[in-house]
Amino acid sequence: MRKAFLSFALIGLLAFSASADKYAGEFMYIGAGARALALGSAYSAVADDITAGYWNPAGLVQTRSKTVAFMHSERFGGLISYDYLAYSQEYSGDVYSVSFFRTDAGKIADTSNLQWYDTGSDGVFGEDGTGAPGDCGNDDYDQNSNPSGTEGNGEWDPGEELIYDEGRITWNSASDNALYLSWGRALNQRLSVGATSKLIYRKLMDYSAWGVGFDIAMRWNATDAFALGLNIQDVFGTYMFWDTGVSESVSPTAKMGASFTWPVPRFHSVITFAADGDFRFEGREFATQYSLPDAGISLDTHIGAELLIKDTVGLRIGSNEGNMTAGLGFTVSFSDHPVSLDYAWLTHDELQSTHRISVNVGL
């Protein structure tokens, strides 16, 4: 037990080793699997299916059969689509998985080629002080005498009228793609470890970026009913390099959680309670629940509960960073192949609610 706690502490300290850009890795925090999302994303200690490759790769050891999974959702009123596809299998006692994530914002209008009336910030043509009524003084551009002038400077400035011409509008796309290669191994009956390597490709209009990252994780079953999970995401910092020469990095996130299961034999059911805390080290102040700006640390919380009836029907409810979540799931068998269909409903305090559906199939 003492060694397990020391391991948790040692891995946790690694999260303080890197500093990075804020919000650069937001697309990697969306999650995988409707079951986990319905539980408020409190899944690092629960993770016992193929989605453990995302939540806690150490949990992959709990799924030994070959499995495929798929999830699709339309987020924020259909503005952004999100897809997840994964495959896992056991090999020589260890369990491996490959997961693919994609967010797509669809077609985006590029209006950078539109023309405009170069009238300056006042929006009126004319030489300073002598032009049409309303023309203000000292906005005419002159390289020597008035380099800060906006009229005639060859650039669009606030207040100047754009000339709308559909022929000059082009359309392009924005997408984020991530490939996760995960591994899990049981060290003994109680303790397992895991790791994930990540390859990232991002596209924004005519620009693109490649990146790499690494997660390490562990899961400890303290008792048959109580478990602890830890997943250090982007442990060494995940770096992304744009073809413009700009680079971004994602700081580590320490995702720590605990789960407790309570069997109810009389009703052939199991109740699971789970709670997670995501500790980030990129200096967030606003897009987080709790923060220590001076220390550069923030915390987001996740809570969930599940009632599983006869290993077939699951009823779930949770809280994801203070936003309510809920869902249900069904598991059936077709020709000895288990199939799980899960649904999650995620609320948001400012944007529209999101619906997620995922399918896991044992091969």
Backbone torsions as a table, in degrees:
resi	resn	phi	psi	omega
1	MET	NA	-43.0	-178.8
2	ARG	-62.1	-41.9	179.3
3	LYS	-63.1	-37.0	179.7
4	ALA	-63.5	-45.3	179.8
5	PHE	-65.8	-37.0	177.5
6	LEU	-64.4	-37.2	178.6
7	SER	-65.3	-42.4	177.6
8	PHE	-59.1	-45.1	-177.5
9	ALA	-66.2	-42.4	-178.8
10	LEU	-63.6	-45.9	179.3
11	ILE	-64.6	-38.6	-179.8
12	GLY	-61.3	-34.9	-179.3
13	LEU	-64.8	-26.3	-179.7
14	LEU	-62.7	-25.0	-176.9
15	ALA	-66.1	-17.3	-179.2
16	PHE	-88.4	3.4	-169.5
17	SER	-84.4	-7.3	-175.3
18	ALA	-136.4	148.1	171.8
19	SER	-116.8	149.9	-172.1
20	ALA	-155.4	-176.9	179.8
21	ASP	-80.6	145.7	177.8
22	LYS	-71.2	139.4	169.0
23	TYR	65.0	9.8	-178.1
24	ALA	-66.0	-24.4	-177.0
25	GLY	-111.5	25.8	-175.5
26	GLU	-58.3	-36.2	-177.0
27	PHE	-66.1	-17.3	179.2
28	MET	-89.4	0.4	-178.9
29	TYR	-103.7	9.4	-176.2
30	ILE	-70.2	-38.1	176.1
31	GLY	106.2	172.1	-176.9
32	ALA	-140.1	132.8	176.0
33	GLY	85.7	127.9	-177.0
34	ALA	-69.1	-27.7	178.2
35	ARG	-62.7	-50.5	-179.8
36	ALA	-62.0	-40.7	-178.1
37	LEU	-68.4	-35.9	177.1
38	ALA	-67.0	-24.9	176.4
39	LEU	-85.9	18.2	178.3
40	GLY	73.6	18.5	-177.0
41	SER	65.9	21.5	173.7
42	ALA	-89.3	81.3	-166.4
43	TYR	-134.9	-1.9	-175.2
44	SER	-65.9	-30.2	178.1
45	ALA	-95.7	-16.4	-179.2
46	VAL	-87.4	-36.7	-169.1
47	ALA	-35.2	105.9	-177.1
48	ASP	-136.7	20.9	179.6
49	ASP	-138.0	-170.1	-174.5
50	ILE	-61.8	-27.0	-179.5
51	THR	-70.9	-6.1	175.5
52	ALA	-59.1	-24.8	176.0
53	GLY	-55.6	-27.4	176.3
54	TYR	-94.8	-50.2	-171.3
55	TRP	-76.4	-42.1	-178.8
56	ASN	-167.5	95.7	-175.2
57	PRO	-59.2	-19.2	175.9
58	ALA	-64.5	-23.0	179.3
59	GLY	-78.2	-7.9	179.3
60	LEU	-60.4	-25.9	-177.0
61	VAL	-65.3	-12.9	179.9
62	GLN	-85.8	-6.0	176.1
63	THR	-122.2	108.1	-173.1
64	ARG	-98.9	-23.4	-177.7
65	SER	-82.3	157.8	174.6
66	LYS	-64.3	133.4	-175.5
67	THR	-142.0	144.2	170.2
68	VAL	-121.8	151.9	-179.2
69	ALA	-143.4	150.7	179.2
70	PHE	-146.8	142.1	174.4
71	MET	-144.4	140.8	176.7
72	HIS	-137.7	143.1	174.4
73	SER	-153.1	155.4	173.2
74	GLU	-111.6	113.9	-173.7
75	ARG	-95.9	147.4	172.7
76	PHE	55.0	55.1	176.2
77	GLY	70.5	28.3	179.0
78	GLY	85.3	6.1	-178.5
79	LEU	-67.3	-38.4	-176.9
80	ILE	-130.2	131.9	175.1
81	SER	-98.8	148.3	-177.5
82	TYR	-136.6	129.5	-178.9
83	ASP	-130.8	145.0	179.1
84	TYR	-138.1	131.5	179.2
85	LEU	-138.0	135.0	-175.9
86	ALA	-146.9	156.7	176.1
87	TYR	-142.8	139.7	178.7
88	SER	-140.8	153.6	174.2
89	GLN	-163.1	160.7	178.6
90	GLU	-89.6	144.2	175.3
91	TYR	-148.5	118.6	179.2
92	SER	54.6	39.6	176.1
93	GLY	90.2	-20.6	176.2
94	ASP	-97.0	164.3	179.0
95	VAL	-120.4	133.3	-178.7
96	TYR	-121.0	150.2	175.7
97	SER	-145.2	152.3	172.0
98	VAL	-125.1	130.6	-176.6
99	SER	-129.3	140.5	178.5
100	PHE	-123.9	130.6	179.8
101	PHE	-122.0	139.8	177.9
102	ARG	-146.0	129.2	168.8
103	THR	-113.8	140.7	-175.4
104	ASP	-138.4	122.5	179.3
105	ALA	-90.5	5.6	178.0
106	GLY	72.5	-157.4	-177.7
107	LYS	-79.8	135.5	-179.3
108	ILE	-123.1	133.0	-179.7
109	ALA	-75.6	129.8	175.1
110	ASP	-103.5	107.5	-176.6
111	THR	-103.5	14.7	-175.9
112	SER	-67.4	-16.3	-179.8
113	ASN	-94.1	1.2	176.9
114	LEU	-65.3	147.3	175.5
115	GLN	-89.9	168.7	-179.4
116	TRP	-151.6	164.0	174.6
117	TYR	-87.6	115.2	-174.5
118	ASP	-81.9	66.3	-172.8
119	THR	-93.0	-5.3	-176.8
120	GLY	91.0	176.6	-175.0
121	SER	-67.9	-18.7	179.2
122	ASP	-85.8	-10.5	176.3
123	GLY	75.8	13.9	-176.6
124	VAL	-126.4	131.4	176.2
125	PHE	-69.1	152.2	170.2
126	GLY	133.5	153.0	177.2
127	GLU	-69.3	144.8	-176.2
128	ASP	-49.9	124.1	173.6
129	GLY	80.6	-10.0	-176.7
130	THR	-125.7	-0.8	-176.3
131	GLY	-83.8	-157.8	-179.5
132	ALA	-63.0	155.6	177.7
133	PRO	-53.9	134.7	-178.8
134	GLY	102.1	-13.8	178.0
135	ASP	-73.2	123.1	-177.3
136	CYS	-91.9	165.9	-178.7
137	GLY	-86.3	156.8	170.7
138	ASN	67.4	33.2	172.3
139	ASP	-117.2	1.1	176.9
140	ASP	-71.9	133.3	-179.1
141	TYR	-78.8	133.7	171.8
142	ASP	-145.4	125.9	-173.4
143	GLN	-56.9	-32.2	-176.3
144	ASN	-99.7	-52.2	-173.2
145	SER	-85.0	-27.8	-177.8
146	ASN	-146.2	67.9	-176.6
147	PRO	-66.1	-16.3	178.9
148	SER	-91.9	1.8	178.7
149	GLY	-65.7	151.9	-174.2
150	THR	-110.6	-20.9	179.3
151	GLU	-82.5	122.4	179.5
152	GLY	80.1	16.9	-178.2
153	ASN	-88.4	-1.3	178.1
154	GLY	78.5	8.8	179.2
155	GLU	-127.7	151.6	175.4
156	TRP	-78.8	131.8	179.6
157	ASP	-124.4	151.5	177.4
158	PRO	-52.8	132.4	-178.8
159	GLY	103.9	-16.6	-180.0
160	GLU	-89.0	143.6	-173.8
161	GLU	-85.1	128.3	174.7
162	LEU	-79.3	146.2	176.1
163	ILE	-98.3	105.9	-174.4
164	TYR	-74.4	118.8	180.0
165	ASP	-140.9	105.9	-176.6
166	GLU	-58.4	-27.7	179.8
167	GLY	-65.5	-19.5	179.2
168	ARG	-97.2	0.1	178.8
169	ILE	-92.9	128.0	175.1
170	THR	-113.5	160.6	-177.2
171	TRP	-121.8	138.5	179.8
172	ASN	-143.8	-171.6	-173.5
173	SER	-130.2	165.9	174.5
174	ALA	-138.5	125.6	-179.4
175	SER	-148.3	155.1	175.0
176	ASP	-125.3	132.3	-177.3
177	ASN	-131.0	137.3	179.1
178	ALA	-140.3	133.3	176.5
179	LEU	-112.4	120.2	-179.8
180	TYR	-105.9	127.5	173.2
181	LEU	-113.2	112.5	-169.6
182	SER	-118.7	155.1	-178.4
183	TRP	-143.3	141.1	176.8
184	GLY	-137.7	141.9	179.4
185	ARG	-140.7	138.4	175.5
186	ALA	-89.2	120.0	176.7
187	LEU	-79.4	-33.3	173.4
188	ASN	-158.4	-168.1	-176.4
189	GLN	-68.1	-19.0	-175.4
190	ARG	-107.9	-31.4	-169.6
191	LEU	-118.9	132.2	175.9
192	SER	-133.6	155.8	179.6
193	VAL	-130.1	164.1	179.8
194	GLY	-162.0	168.7	179.4
195	ALA	-153.7	155.6	178.0
196	THR	-138.0	130.8	170.2
197	SER	-104.5	143.0	-172.6
198	LYS	-126.7	133.6	173.6
199	LEU	-116.5	126.9	-170.7
200	ILE	-122.5	137.6	173.7
201	TYR	-132.9	125.3	-179.7
202	ARG	-121.7	144.2	178.4
203	LYS	-133.4	129.6	177.2
204	LEU	-135.5	104.5	-176.3
205	MET	56.5	-118.5	-178.2
206	ASP	-91.9	6.2	-175.4
207	TYR	-112.9	154.7	-179.3
208	SER	-145.3	161.0	-179.9
209	ALA	-146.1	147.8	173.9
210	TRP	-117.3	149.2	179.5
211	GLY	-152.4	161.3	177.3
212	VAL	-136.0	151.4	178.6
213	GLY	-156.6	175.9	-174.1
214	PHE	-152.3	135.3	175.0
215	ASP	-117.8	147.5	170.6
216	ILE	-130.2	149.0	-172.1
217	ALA	-151.8	163.5	173.2
218	MET	-150.7	155.5	178.0
219	ARG	-139.6	130.6	-175.7
220	TRP	-125.3	118.2	174.1
221	ASN	-87.6	92.7	-178.1
222	ALA	-60.8	-40.4	174.2
223	THR	-139.8	-179.0	177.0
224	ASP	-65.5	-19.2	-175.2
225	ALA	-110.1	-19.1	-172.4
226	PHE	-121.6	132.5	-178.6
227	ALA	-137.8	150.3	174.7
228	LEU	-120.4	142.5	178.6
229	GLY	-132.1	146.4	177.4
230	LEU	-144.0	127.1	177.1
231	ASN	-131.8	113.7	176.2
232	ILE	-92.8	102.2	-179.3
233	GLN	-83.5	139.1	179.6
234	ASP	55.7	48.3	-168.4
235	VAL	-59.7	-35.5	178.8
236	PHE	-102.2	11.8	-172.4
237	GLY	84.7	128.8	177.3
238	THR	-98.2	122.9	-172.9
239	TYR	-107.4	136.1	178.6
240	MET	-125.7	131.3	-175.0
241	PHE	-117.4	116.3	-179.5
242	TRP	-85.0	151.8	-179.3
243	ASP	-72.0	-2.6	174.4
244	THR	-85.0	-7.3	-176.0
245	GLY	97.8	-8.7	177.8
246	VAL	-83.4	142.8	176.5
247	SER	-124.4	151.2	176.9
248	GLU	-129.7	155.2	175.2
249	SER	-137.8	148.5	-179.7
250	VAL	-107.4	125.6	-178.5
251	SER	-75.6	159.9	179.2
252	PRO	-63.9	150.6	171.3
253	THR	-125.8	125.9	176.9
254	ALA	-96.8	107.4	179.7
255	LYS	-98.8	108.4	-177.3
256	MET	-115.0	139.3	-178.2
257	GLY	-151.9	166.6	177.0
258	ALA	-140.6	148.7	177.4
259	SER	-139.0	150.3	178.7
260	PHE	-135.5	128.5	177.8
261	THR	-111.2	140.7	-177.1
262	TRP	-130.7	101.2	178.4
263	PRO	-68.1	141.6	174.9
264	VAL	-124.3	81.2	-173.2
265	PRO	-56.6	-34.9	-176.8
266	ARG	-58.4	-33.4	-178.7
267	PHE	-109.5	12.5	179.5
268	HIS	52.7	44.7	-173.9
269	SER	-132.2	164.0	174.5
270	VAL	-136.1	131.4	176.8
271	ILE	-105.7	132.0	179.1
272	THR	-122.0	131.2	173.1
273	PHE	-114.9	138.8	-178.1
274	ALA	-142.9	149.1	176.6
275	ALA	-146.7	137.4	178.9
276	ASP	-129.7	154.8	170.0
277	GLY	-131.3	128.0	177.6
278	ASP	-102.0	110.8	178.3
279	PHE	-97.5	119.6	179.9
280	ARG	-112.2	154.0	-173.2
281	PHE	-129.7	43.1	-179.3
282	GLU	-118.2	13.2	174.0
283	GLY	77.6	31.0	178.1
284	ARG	-67.2	143.2	177.3
285	GLU	-122.8	-30.4	-172.0
286	PHE	-114.7	-48.8	-176.8
287	ALA	-81.5	54.5	-179.1
288	THR	-161.3	163.0	179.6
289	GLN	-79.9	-46.7	-177.2
290	TYR	-134.0	143.2	-178.9
291	SER	-150.2	151.9	170.0
292	LEU	-121.4	85.2	-172.5
293	PRO	-56.2	-39.9	-177.7
294	ASP	-65.0	-32.2	179.4
295	ALA	-90.7	-9.9	179.8
296	GLY	73.0	24.4	-176.5
297	ILE	-116.7	139.0	174.7
298	SER	-135.3	160.2	-177.0
299	LEU	-137.2	132.1	171.1
300	ASP	-121.1	139.9	-174.8
301	THR	-110.8	152.5	179.8
302	HIS	-140.0	132.0	-179.0
303	ILE	-135.6	139.8	179.4
304	GLY	-152.6	157.1	176.8
305	ALA	-142.5	143.8	-178.0
306	GLU	-136.8	137.3	170.6
307	LEU	-111.6	112.7	-179.8
308	LEU	-105.2	119.4	-174.6
309	ILE	-106.9	117.6	176.7
310	LYS	53.4	34.1	179.7
311	ASP	54.1	24.0	-174.4
312	THR	-124.5	-47.2	-176.1
313	VAL	-115.2	129.1	177.8
314	GLY	-119.1	129.1	175.6
315	LEU	-112.7	129.8	-170.7
316	ARG	-134.8	151.0	175.2
317	ILE	-152.1	151.6	-178.3
318	GLY	-167.7	-175.0	177.5
319	SER	-138.3	120.7	179.6
320	ASN	-110.0	102.9	-177.9
321	GLU	55.5	37.2	178.6
322	GLY	89.1	-4.8	178.5
323	ASN	-100.1	133.3	-176.0
324	MET	-67.5	141.6	173.7
325	THR	-131.3	157.4	177.9
326	ALA	-161.0	164.4	178.9
327	GLY	175.2	178.9	177.7
328	LEU	-150.6	163.8	-178.9
329	GLY	-149.8	156.6	178.6
330	PHE	-132.8	139.3	175.4
331	THR	-124.1	124.1	179.1
332	VAL	-132.0	171.2	-178.8
333	SER	-124.6	131.4	175.6
334	PHE	-121.6	112.8	-179.6
335	SER	52.7	47.1	179.3
336	ASP	65.9	17.8	175.4
337	HIS	-111.3	110.8	-179.8
338	PRO	-69.5	136.0	178.7
339	VAL	-126.9	124.7	178.9
340	SER	-113.0	126.9	176.3
341	LEU	-115.5	119.8	-175.4
342	ASP	-125.3	146.7	179.6
343	TYR	-129.1	140.6	176.8
344	ALA	-134.0	140.9	175.7
345	TRP	-117.4	120.9	-176.0
346	LEU	-118.5	124.8	178.3
347	THR	-93.5	165.0	178.0
348	HIS	-143.6	141.4	-175.1
349	ASP	-73.7	-15.3	-178.7
350	GLU	-128.0	-28.7	-177.0
351	LEU	-108.9	175.3	-178.6
352	GLN	-67.5	154.7	175.6
353	SER	-66.4	155.3	-178.3
354	THR	-120.7	140.8	176.9
355	HIS	-111.9	133.5	179.3
356	ARG	-125.4	136.4	175.0
357	ILE	-127.5	131.8	178.1
358	SER	-134.8	156.0	-178.8
359	VAL	-131.8	131.1	172.5
360	ASN	-117.2	132.2	-178.8
361	VAL	-128.2	123.6	174.5
362	GLY	-82.6	131.9	-175.7
363	LEU	-98.6	NA	NA
